[in-house]
Amino acid sequence: MNNQFEITPIMKVQKENIPEWRWKDIINLGLKVATILSDENNKNKYKDLYWLSKKNIKELITTFE
């Protein structure tokens, strides 16, 4: 049986490319998602969620600075 927690070389490369998140970044992203989800207009809600899903991780962090 394989160890499910073993880090493969591909995973190691991907991990190195992920920027370091600060608590401020996590909280701001959570507030942004909560704001989107609280919108009563479903058209806007899904449009904004789609926009958010197309951002890469580095863009998400810099969005809140």
C-alpha positions, 0 to 999 in steps of 0.5 A, a space after each residue: 500500500 502506498 503512503 498517501 502522505 508521500 510528497 511526489 516530485 511534481 507535488 514538491 515543485 507545485 508547493 514551491 510555486 505557491 506563495 506564502 499566505 498571511 492571515 490577513 490574506 486568508 481573512 480578506 479572501 474569506 470576506 470577499 467570498 462571503 460578500 459574493 455569497 450574500 448577494 441576493 441577485 443570483 446572476 451577479 453572485 455566479 458571475 462574481 464567483 466565476 471571476 474569482 475562480 479564474 484568478 490564480 493564487 498570486 493574483 488573489 493575494 495581491 487583490 487585497 493589498 
